Amino acid sequence: MNTEQHILACIDGSAVTESVCDYAAWYASRLNLPVGLLHVSDVPASNRRDLSGAIGINSRQFLLEELTQLDEQRAKVANSYSNALVKDAKSHIQSSFNGVDVKIYQRHGKLLPAIEHFNSKNRVIVMGRRGEDHKDSRINIGSQIETVARASSVPVLICSEKFKTPNSYMIAFDGSKTAIKAVDMIAKSPLLKGLQGHIVMIGNDDATSKHSLVMATEKLTTSGFTVEAHHLTASDAVDGLLAFQQQNAVDIIVIGAYGHSKFQQLFVGSTTTKIIAKTLSPVILIR
């Protein structure tokens, strides 16, 4: 087993933690890599503003000492919680996926710096999103997911529902450089080989886009993948892609992540974000 890389599973103890563990373990088993369980504790210090104008020196000193003790207690509780969480997560993976090695990483601070600390080892990052985020038509997928996806040079898998062993996948293809890169990465990886594949393009009736779809399909086929190409018409690309997914019971969606800058997204929106927000299926983001 290659121990230089891992599938980094970001867990926080929320309802989606088990899903994150399972999809990370499935990914790891397909690539013959270990899972790296990452839990980040972010315990802010108490607000210790200067109260010298309101209370006496002795009183202020006493309160600061109490705040220090409270901070120490909170940190101790956070550490105990983190220890229990990663222990339970490791036990869950090892009981559900035979032969998958599990590493444990615990850090303090913010999530993105913690992930970037392991950049040289990260093959894939797996993150969870709470199911209630689906209910808001304004599309709130959580700033951490978008922040990590924009900063990551490796694929990011987003999941929210109970694990189901994938049997099929769909590549959302638009002929862009990001979409072509996604196809290239899939062709070089054993992750989806053996699964029924679909490469789907909505609209884009120009000759260049049609040629790109043909070339992408040929690349996957010659690499040993079972894949079908679909060029569909729909008034909205996101609705068309998700309708195809539901009609064909596709288990995983693969999409090029955030082709537009955040500034551009304010005006044109993000197909990536909309798909993540509207589907209950796992999504693999590739930048």
TIFI-878158 format. One record per residue: x, y, z of N, C-alpha, C, O in turn; residue in one letter. Coordinates in steps of 0.02 Angstrom, whole numbers, padded with zeros to 5 digits, always signed. Example, Ala and Ser with C-alpha at 12.3 -4.5 7.8 and 13.67 -1.06 7.14 Angstrom:
2
+00660-00284+00390+00615-00225+00390+00660-00165+00390+00712-00166+00423a +00642-00112+00354+00684-00053+00357+00645+00002+00394+00670+00057+00402s 
END
This chain:
287
+00042-00060+00000+00000+00000+00000+00043+00063+00000+00094+00066+00035m +00023+00111-00039+00059+00174-00042+00041+00216+00019-00015+00242+00024n +00088+00224+00065+00074+00262+00126+00092+00336+00119+00083+00374+00166t +00117+00356+00061+00136+00426+00052+00074+00470+00041+00076+00529+00057e +00021+00442+00015-00040+00480+00003-00097+00451+00044-00093+00394+00069q -00150+00490+00050-00209+00465+00087-00272+00499+00059-00269+00548+00023h -00329+00470+00079-00393+00501+00066-00412+00539+00129-00426+00508+00180i -00411+00605+00127-00422+00644+00187-00496+00653+00200-00531+00684+00160l -00520+00627+00256-00590+00631+00275-00598+00683+00330-00572+00674+00385a -00633+00738+00316-00642+00792+00364-00706+00779+00404-00761+00783+00377c -00698+00764+00468-00756+00747+00509-00765+00798+00565-00716+00829+00588i -00828+00808+00586-00842+00857+00638-00892+00833+00690-00910+00870+00735d -00913+00770+00684-00960+00743+00732-01033+00757+00716-01077+00737+00754g -01047+00791+00660-01116+00805+00640-01148+00742+00611-01116+00689+00608s -01210+00748+00590-01248+00691+00565-01218+00661+00502-01232+00603+00486a -01177+00699+00465-01149+00674+00403-01080+00640+00413-01049+00618+00364v -01057+00636+00474-00991+00608+00487-00985+00535+00462-00935+00517+00432t -01036+00495+00475-01034+00426+00453-01031+00421+00377-00994+00379+00350e -01068+00463+00343-01066+00464+00270-00996+00482+00244-00971+00451+00198s -00965+00532+00275-00897+00552+00256-00849+00494+00265-00807+00481+00222v -00854+00459+00322-00810+00403+00336-00819+00348+00284-00770+00319+00259c -00882+00333+00267-00896+00278+00221-00873+00294+00150-00842+00252+00117d -00887+00354+00126-00865+00371+00058-00789+00377+00053-00759+00360+00002y -00758+00401+00107-00685+00404+00107-00655+00334+00106-00606+00321+00071a -00685+00289+00145-00661+00220+00146-00672+00185+00079-00629+00147+00056a -00729+00198+00048-00742+00170-00019-00690+00196-00069-00662+00157-00108w -00678+00260-00068-00629+00291-00112-00560+00260-00100-00524+00243-00147y -00542+00253-00036-00477+00225-00018-00470+00153-00042-00417+00133-00066a -00523+00114-00036-00521+00044-00058-00513+00038-00133-00481-00008-00157s -00542+00085-00170-00536+00084-00243-00466+00103-00266-00443+00080-00318r -00432+00146-00227-00366+00170-00246-00310+00136-00207-00251+00150-00218l -00329+00090-00161-00279+00055-00120-00237+00105-00080-00175+00101-00080n -00271+00151-00047-00238+00201-00006-00269+00202+00064-00325+00178+00073l -00234+00229+00113-00264+00235+00180-00311+00295+00184-00308+00340+00143p -00353+00294+00234-00395+00352+00250-00359+00393+00304-00333+00365+00352v -00358+00458+00295-00333+00503+00346-00391+00539+00378-00422+00582+00347g -00408+00521+00440-00463+00553+00475-00439+00619+00505-00393+00619+00546l -00469+00674+00485-00449+00740+00510-00505+00771+00550-00560+00781+00525l -00491+00787+00614-00538+00827+00653-00502+00889+00677-00448+00886+00706h -00533+00946+00665-00504+01011+00684-00545+01042+00739-00605+01052+00732v -00513+01056+00796-00547+01089+00852-00533+01164+00848-00476+01186+00846s -00587+01201+00847-00580+01274+00845-00615+01303+00907-00675+01316+00906d -00577+01312+00960-00604+01337+01024-00580+01408+01034-00523+01419+01053v -00623+01458+01022-00602+01528+01030-00589+01545+01103-00623+01520+01148p -00540+01588+01115-00525+01610+01183-00578+01660+01206-00610+01692+01165a -00586+01665+01271-00634+01711+01298-00615+01783+01281-00557+01799+01270s -00665+01826+01277-00654+01896+01262-00628+01931+01324-00664+01940+01373n -00565+01951+01321-00534+01980+01381-00520+02055+01371-00463+02077+01377r -00570+02092+01355-00559+02163+01345-00542+02197+01412-00559+02171+01465r -00509+02253+01408-00487+02288+01468-00546+02319+01505-00582+02361+01478d -00556+02297+01567-00611+02323+01608-00587+02369+01663-00623+02380+01712l -00527+02397+01656-00497+02436+01710-00538+02498+01726-00535+02523+01783s -00575+02523+01678-00615+02583+01692-00680+02567+01726-00715+02613+01748g -00697+02503+01731-00762+02485+01760-00756+02451+01827-00801+02458+01868a -00701+02415+01840-00693+02380+01903-00623+02390+01929-00579+02413+01893i -00613+02374+01992-00548+02383+02023-00497+02333+01998-00514+02283+01966g -00433+02347+02011-00378+02305+01988-00384+02234+02015-00376+02186+01978i -00398+02228+02079-00402+02161+02109-00459+02121+02080-00451+02061+02066n -00516+02153+02070-00573+02118+02041-00558+02097+01969-00575+02041+01948s -00526+02142+01932-00510+02126+01863-00463+02066+01858-00471+02023+01816r -00413+02065+01902-00365+02010+01902-00399+01944+01918-00384+01892+01888q -00446+01946+01966-00482+01886+01984-00523+01859+01925-00524+01799+01912f -00557+01905+01889-00598+01884+01832-00554+01856+01776-00573+01808+01743l -00497+01886+01763-00452+01861+01712-00427+01791+01728-00420+01749+01684l -00414+01779+01791-00392+01713+01812-00448+01662+01801-00436+01605+01780e -00510+01683+01815-00567+01638+01803-00576+01623+01729-00590+01567+01709e -00567+01675+01687-00572+01665+01615-00518+01617+01590-00531+01576+01547l -00458+01623+01617-00404+01578+01599-00421+01506+01616-00409+01461+01577t -00450+01496+01675-00470+01429+01696-00525+01402+01651-00525+01343+01634q -00572+01445+01632-00626+01424+01587-00598+01403+01519-00619+01353+01491l -00551+01442+01493-00520+01425+01429-00486+01357+01432-00491+01317+01386d -00450+01345+01487-00416+01281+01495-00466+01223+01498-00454+01170+01470e -00523+01234+01532-00574+01182+01537-00606+01169+01469-00617+01111+01450q -00621+01223+01433-00650+01214+01366-00603+01177+01320-00625+01134+01282r -00539+01193+01322-00490+01160+01280-00485+01086+01298-00478+01043+01255a -00489+01071+01363-00485+01002+01386-00545+00962+01362-00538+00905+01339k -00604+00992+01367-00665+00959+01343-00662+00948+01267-00680+00894+01242v -00638+00999+01230-00632+00993+01158-00584+00937+01138-00597+00900+01091a -00529+00931+01174-00481+00877+01160-00511+00809+01173-00501+00762+01135n -00549+00804+01229-00580+00740+01246-00631+00721+01193-00636+00663+01173s -00670+00770+01170-00719+00757+01118-00685+00735+01053-00708+00688+01021y -00631+00769+01034-00595+00752+00974-00568+00681+00977-00572+00644+00928s -00539+00664+01034-00512+00596+01043-00565+00543+01034-00555+00492+01001n -00624+00555+01065-00678+00506+01060-00705+00502+00989-00721+00447+00965a -00710+00559+00955-00737+00561+00887-00693+00522+00839-00719+00479+00802l -00629+00535+00838-00585+00501+00790-00579+00427+00806-00572+00385+00761v -00583+00409+00871-00580+00339+00890-00642+00302+00864-00636+00247+00836k -00701+00332+00873-00762+00301+00849-00763+00297+00772-00786+00247+00744d -00739+00349+00739-00739+00350+00666-00693+00296+00638-00709+00263+00590a -00635+00289+00669-00588+00237+00647-00618+00168+00657-00612+00125+00613k -00650+00157+00713-00682+00093+00727-00737+00078+00676-00744+00021+00653s -00775+00129+00659-00829+00121+00609-00802+00100+00542-00827+00053+00511h -00750+00133+00519-00721+00117+00453-00693+00046+00453-00705+00008+00407i -00655+00029+00505-00623-00037+00507-00674-00094+00513-00660-00150+00491q -00732-00080+00541-00783-00132+00547-00824-00138+00483-00856-00189+00471s -00825-00085+00442-00866-00085+00382-00826-00099+00318-00854-00123+00269s -00761-00084+00318-00720-00092+00259-00657-00130+00277-00609-00102+00303f -00657-00194+00263-00599-00236+00280-00538-00215+00240-00542-00204+00180n -00482-00210+00274-00418-00198+00240-00401-00125+00228-00348-00110+00202g -00446-00078+00247-00431-00007+00238-00394+00019+00299-00419+00016+00355v -00334+00043+00288-00293+00071+00342-00319+00141+00359-00340+00178+00315d -00316+00159+00423-00342+00224+00446-00289+00260+00486-00263+00233+00536v -00274+00321+00466-00229+00365+00504-00272+00418+00539-00325+00436+00515k -00248+00442+00595-00285+00493+00633-00245+00557+00638-00186+00557+00655i -00279+00612+00622-00247+00678+00626-00294+00725+00665-00352+00732+00648y -00267+00756+00717-00305+00805+00757-00266+00870+00761-00207+00871+00779q -00301+00924+00743-00268+00988+00742-00314+01041+00773-00374+01031+00780r -00284+01098+00792-00321+01154+00819-00319+01211+00770-00270+01222+00735h -00374+01250+00767-00376+01307+00723-00432+01303+00672-00487+01280+00688g -00418+01324+00611-00467+01326+00557-00457+01266+00510-00402+01238+00506k -00511+01249+00475-00510+01189+00433-00461+01194+00374-00420+01149+00364l -00465+01249+00335-00423+01253+00275-00349+01249+00290-00314+01211+00256l -00321+01286+00339-00250+01278+00354-00233+01206+00375-00178+01182+00359p -00279+01174+00410-00266+01104+00430-00262+01058+00370-00220+01014+00367a -00307+01069+00322-00306+01028+00260-00242+01042+00221-00209+00996+00197i -00224+01106+00216-00165+01124+00178-00101+01098+00210-00050+01090+00175e -00102+01086+00274-00044+01057+00308-00027+00988+00278+00031+00967+00280h -00077+00954+00251-00067+00887+00223-00067+00887+00146-00077+00835+00115f -00057+00945+00116-00061+00950+00043-00018+00899+00006-00038+00873-00045n +00041+00884+00033+00086+00838-00002+00060+00766+00001+00081+00724-00038s +00014+00752+00047-00014+00684+00054-00084+00677+00025-00105+00622+00009k -00120+00732+00019-00190+00728-00001-00198+00704-00074-00173+00736-00120n -00232+00649-00082-00251+00625-00148-00322+00649-00164-00337+00668-00221r -00363+00648-00113-00433+00670-00119-00454+00697-00051-00430+00673+00001v -00499+00745-00050-00528+00771+00011-00602+00754+00012-00637+00767-00037i -00625+00725+00067-00696+00708+00074-00727+00751+00128-00702+00753+00184v -00781+00785+00111-00816+00829+00158-00890+00814+00157-00917+00790+00107m -00923+00828+00212-00995+00817+00217-01034+00882+00219-01008+00934+00239g -01096+00878+00198-01140+00936+00201-01207+00913+00230-01236+00864+00208r -01231+00951+00279-01292+00932+00313-01351+00933+00265-01356+00977+00222r -01396+00885+00273-01454+00879+00229-01499+00939+00229-01531+00953+00178g -01504+00976+00286-01549+01033+00288-01528+01089+00241-01567+01133+00226e -01465+01087+00218-01442+01138+00172-01478+01134+00104-01478+01181+00065d -01510+01076+00091-01545+01068+00027-01610+01107+00024-01634+01122-00031h -01638+01125+00081-01706+01151+00081-01711+01224+00060-01766+01248+00045k -01656+01259+00058-01657+01330+00044-01643+01343-00030-01589+01327-00054d -01691+01370-00065-01683+01381-00137-01629+01434-00152-01608+01442-00209s -01608+01470-00100-01555+01519-00110-01486+01486-00115-01437+01520-00129r -01483+01422-00104-01422+01382-00114-01366+01403-00067-01321+01441-00085i -01370+01377-00008-01317+01388+00041-01282+01322+00054-01308+01279+00090n -01224+01313+00024-01189+01249+00032-01136+01253+00086-01102+01203+00100i -01128+01310+00117-01078+01316+00170-01014+01345+00143-00986+01321+00094g -00990+01397+00176-00931+01431+00151-00869+01387+00154-00824+01395+00112s -00865+01341+00202-00806+01299+00208-00797+01254+00147-00741+01245+00123q -00851+01226+00122-00847+01183+00064-00821+01221+00003-00775+01198-00031i -00849+01279-00009-00827+01318-00067-00755+01342-00058-00716+01342-00106e -00738+01363+00002-00670+01386+00016-00619+01331+00003-00568+01342-00029t -00634+01271+00028-00588+01214+00018-00585+01195-00055-00531+01182-00082v -00643+01192-00089-00644+01172-00160-00605+01220-00203-00570+01199-00250a -00611+01285-00189-00575+01334-00229-00499+01331-00217-00460+01346-00261r -00480+01313-00156-00409+01312-00138-00375+01246-00156-00313+01243-00160a -00414+01194-00166-00385+01127-00174-00362+01113-00246-00394+01133-00294s -00305+01080-00251-00280+01058-00317-00297+00985-00329-00279+00957-00381s -00330+00953-00280-00350+00882-00287-00427+00879-00285-00459+00926-00263v -00456+00823-00309-00529+00817-00308-00557+00822-00237-00525+00803-00188p -00617+00848-00233-00654+00853-00170-00720+00817-00178-00759+00834-00223v -00733+00768-00136-00797+00732-00138-00842+00760-00083-00823+00763-00024l -00902+00782-00103-00951+00809-00056-01008+00759-00050-01037+00737-00100i -01025+00740+00012-01079+00693+00022-01124+00717+00079-01104+00758+00120c -01185+00691+00080-01231+00711+00133-01278+00655+00155-01305+00657+00210s -01288+00606+00113-01335+00552+00128-01299+00488+00150-01238+00483+00143e -01336+00440+00175-01309+00376+00196-01274+00343+00138-01297+00346+00081k -01218+00310+00152-01176+00280+00100-01213+00226+00062-01249+00184+00090f -01203+00228-00004-01228+00176-00049-01171+00160-00097-01144+00206-00129k -01153+00097-00103-01099+00079-00148-01114+00101-00219-01164+00078-00248t -01074+00145-00248-01089+00171-00315-01082+00118-00369-01035+00077-00369p -01129+00119-00415-01127+00075-00473-01124+00114-00539-01111+00085-00592n -01135+00179-00535-01135+00220-00596-01114+00291-00580-01116+00313-00522s -01093+00326-00631-01072+00396-00623-01091+00436-00685-01103+00409-00739y -01092+00501-00675-01108+00547-00730-01059+00604-00729-01048+00635-00677m -01029+00619-00787-00984+00676-00793-01024+00733-00825-01049+00726-00881i -01029+00789-00789-01060+00849-00818-01008+00883-00862-00958+00909-00838a -01021+00882-00927-00971+00903-00976-00996+00962-01016-01053+00962-01040f -00954+01014-01023-00973+01072-01064-00920+01092-01114-00925+01145-01146d -00868+01050-01120-00815+01065-01169-00763+01114-01143-00716+01130-01180g -00770+01138-01082-00722+01186-01055-00657+01151-01036-00653+01090-01033s -00605+01191-01023-00542+01163-01001-00548+01124-00936-00517+01072-00927k -00591+01150-00891-00601+01116-00827-00634+01048-00838-00615+00999-00806t -00683+01045-00882-00718+00982-00896-00671+00931-00929-00673+00872-00913a -00630+00955-00975-00582+00911-01009-00531+00885-00959-00512+00826-00962i -00510+00928-00913-00463+00906-00860-00495+00852-00817-00462+00805-00797k -00560+00860-00802-00595+00810-00761-00595+00743-00796-00584+00691-00764a -00607+00743-00861-00606+00680-00899-00537+00649-00898-00530+00589-00890v -00486+00690-00907-00417+00665-00906-00400+00632-00839-00369+00579-00837d -00421+00664-00784-00406+00636-00718-00443+00571-00706-00416+00524-00678m -00505+00567-00729-00544+00506-00722-00511+00450-00762-00507+00393-00738i -00489+00466-00822-00459+00415-00866-00396+00385-00836-00379+00328-00850a -00361+00424-00794-00298+00401-00765-00307+00366-00697-00259+00340-00669k -00368+00364-00672-00381+00337-00605-00424+00274-00609-00468+00269-00652s -00411+00226-00565-00453+00166-00563-00519+00176-00526-00559+00129-00522p -00531+00235-00498-00588+00247-00454-00654+00224-00485-00692+00188-00453l -00668+00247-00546-00733+00234-00576-00733+00180-00629-00783+00167-00661l -00676+00148-00637-00672+00094-00687-00715+00035-00665-00712+00014-00608k -00753+00008-00712-00798-00047-00696-00869-00025-00680-00914-00066-00677g -00879+00041-00670-00945+00068-00658-00975+00092-00724-00938+00109-00771l -01041+00094-00728-01073+00120-00788-01065+00195-00789-01085+00230-00742q -01037+00221-00843-01024+00292-00848-01067+00328-00899-01086+00299-00950g -01082+00391-00886-01118+00434-00932-01081+00500-00935-01062+00528-00884h -01070+00525-00994-01042+00592-01002-01095+00634-01036-01115+00621-01093i -01118+00685-01001-01179+00721-01022-01164+00794-01036-01135+00829-00994v -01185+00817-01094-01179+00888-01112-01247+00916-01127-01286+00886-01165m -01262+00974-01098-01326+01007-01109-01314+01068-01155-01272+01110-01141i -01353+01071-01209-01346+01128-01256-01278+01126-01291-01257+01073-01313g -01245+01183-01296-01179+01187-01329-01181+01153-01398-01146+01103-01409n -01220+01180-01443-01229+01148-01508-01175+01165-01559-01179+01143-01616d -01125+01203-01539-01073+01221-01587-01028+01161-01601-01023+01115-01561d -00995+01162-01658-00955+01106-01681-00897+01090-01634-00881+01032-01624a -00867+01142-01605-00810+01131-01561-00831+01091-01499-00795+01045-01478t -00887+01109-01469-00911+01074-01409-00930+01002-01425-00915+00956-01387s -00963+00992-01483-00981+00924-01503-00919+00881-01513-00918+00822-01494k -00868+00910-01543-00806+00873-01554-00772+00856-01487-00745+00802-01478h -00775+00903-01440-00745+00891-01374-00781+00833-01339-00748+00793-01306s -00846+00829-01346-00884+00774-01316-00863+00708-01346-00854+00659-01309l -00856+00705-01412-00835+00643-01445-00765+00622-01422-00753+00564-01407v -00720+00670-01419-00651+00656-01399-00647+00633-01326-00609+00588-01309m -00687+00664-01283-00687+00645-01212-00713+00574-01204-00687+00535-01164a -00765+00557-01241-00794+00489-01237-00744+00438-01262-00736+00385-01232t -00710+00453-01317-00660+00407-01345-00602+00398-01295-00576+00343-01288e -00582+00451-01262-00527+00446-01214-00544+00397-01158-00502+00355-01140k -00604+00402-01132-00625+00357-01078-00632+00286-01103-00612+00238-01069l -00662+00278-01162-00672+00211-01189-00605+00175-01202-00597+00117-01185t -00558+00211-01232-00493+00181-01246-00453+00168-01182-00405+00129-01182t -00472+00201-01127-00439+00190-01063-00472+00133-01024-00452+00119-00967s -00521+00101-01054-00552+00042-01023-00615+00056-00984-00637+00014-00944g -00645+00114-00994-00706+00132-00958-00768+00115-00999-00767+00119-01060f -00822+00097-00964-00886+00087-00996-00925+00152-00990-00947+00171-00936t -00933+00187-01046-00962+00254-01043-01004+00268-01105-00987+00246-01160v -01059+00303-01095-01103+00324-01149-01106+00400-01151-01107+00433-01099e -01106+00428-01211-01110+00501-01220-01183+00522-01232-01220+00487-01266a -01202+00578-01203-01270+00604-01210-01266+00680-01223-01238+00717-01182h -01293+00701-01278-01297+00773-01294-01370+00792-01292-01408+00774-01337h -01390+00829-01241-01461+00842-01228-01477+00916-01234-01433+00959-01232l -01541+00930-01243-01564+00999-01244-01606+01012-01181-01645+00969-01160t -01596+01069-01152-01635+01089-01093-01628+01164-01085-01577+01193-01103a -01681+01195-01058-01679+01268-01049-01630+01288-00995-01604+01344-00996s -01617+01243-00948-01570+01257-00893-01523+01198-00886-01545+01141-00880d -01458+01211-00887-01409+01157-00885-01413+01117-00821-01410+01055-00823a -01419+01150-00764-01422+01114-00700-01483+01069-00696-01478+01011-00678v -01541+01095-00714-01603+01055-00713-01598+00997-00761-01620+00941-00746d -01568+01009-00820-01560+00955-00868-01515+00899-00844-01530+00840-00852g -01459+00918-00813-01412+00869-00786-01443+00828-00730-01436+00766-00729l -01478+00861-00685-01507+00826-00628-01567+00783-00649-01580+00731-00619l -01603+00805-00700-01658+00764-00726-01630+00699-00756-01657+00645-00746a -01575+00706-00793-01543+00646-00822-01519+00599-00766-01528+00539-00770f -01490+00628-00714-01465+00588-00659-01521+00548-00627-01513+00488-00613q -01578+00580-00614-01633+00546-00582-01664+00493-00627-01681+00438-00604q -01671+00509-00690-01702+00462-00738-01659+00400-00747-01686+00346-00762q -01593+00406-00740-01547+00350-00752-01517+00323-00687-01470+00283-00690n -01543+00345-00630-01520+00321-00565-01444+00323-00558-01413+00274-00537a -01415+00380-00576-01343+00389-00573-01322+00400-00500-01353+00440-00465v -01269+00365-00478-01250+00367-00407-01203+00424-00389-01207+00451-00334d -01158+00443-00434-01108+00495-00420-01105+00544-00478-01107+00524-00537i -01101+00608-00461-01093+00660-00512-01021+00686-00509-00995+00700-00455i -00990+00692-00567-00923+00721-00571-00928+00786-00610-00957+00788-00665v -00900+00839-00582-00905+00904-00615-00842+00945-00603-00812+00941-00550i -00823+00983-00654-00768+01030-00645-00789+01085-00597-00843+01113-00605g -00748+01100-00548-00768+01143-00493-00749+01216-00504-00691+01231-00516a -00799+01260-00499-00788+01332-00495-00743+01359-00550-00688+01384-00538y -00768+01351-00612-00732+01379-00668-00730+01455-00669-00685+01485-00697g -00780+01486-00636-00782+01559-00632-00749+01582-00567-00748+01546-00518h -00723+01643-00567-00698+01672-00506-00757+01691-00461-00814+01692-00485s -00744+01705-00397-00798+01725-00352-00830+01790-00376-00890+01800-00367k -00791+01834-00406-00818+01897-00431-00867+01883-00487-00922+01912-00489f -00848+01840-00534-00892+01823-00589-00955+01789-00565-01009+01799-00592q -00948+01748-00512-01005+01710-00488-01061+01755-00463-01119+01736-00465q -01043+01815-00439-01094+01861-00415-01143+01879-00471-01200+01896-00458l -01119+01875-00533-01160+01895-00590-01189+01835-00629-01247+01837-00649f -01150+01784-00638-01173+01729-00682-01193+01666-00643-01220+01619-00672v -01180+01665-00577-01197+01606-00539-01146+01551-00550-01103+01557-00594g -01152+01498-00513-01105+01443-00519-01144+01378-00530-01182+01356-00486s -01134+01347-00588-01165+01282-00601-01143+01232-00548-01183+01191-00525t -01080+01236-00528-01054+01191-00477-01095+01196-00412-01118+01145-00386t -01102+01256-00387-01138+01266-00325-01211+01244-00330-01237+01212-00284t -01243+01259-00386-01313+01240-00394-01323+01165-00394-01371+01139-00366k -01277+01129-00427-01283+01056-00428-01274+01027-00359-01311+00984-00338i -01223+01051-00323-01212+01027-00254-01273+01039-00211-01293+00997-00171i -01304+01098-00220-01360+01117-00178-01423+01077-00193-01464+01065-00149a -01431+01057-00256-01495+01027-00276-01495+00951-00277-01549+00921-00283k -01438+00919-00270-01437+00846-00272-01422+00817-00203-01388+00848-00163t -01449+00758-00191-01434+00722-00129-01378+00672-00140-01355+00640-00093l -01356+00665-00202-01303+00617-00219-01234+00646-00205-01226+00707-00203s -01184+00602-00196-01116+00628-00188-01092+00661-00252-01109+00639-00307p -01051+00713-00244-01024+00751-00301-00949+00753-00294-00923+00770-00241v -00914+00737-00348-00841+00743-00350-00824+00806-00389-00841+00812-00448i -00791+00852-00355-00771+00915-00386-00699+00911-00408-00655+00890-00370l -00686+00931-00470-00618+00930-00497-00603+00999-00525-00639+01023-00568i -00550+01031-00499-00531+01097-00524-00480+01089-00580-00457+01139-00608r 
END
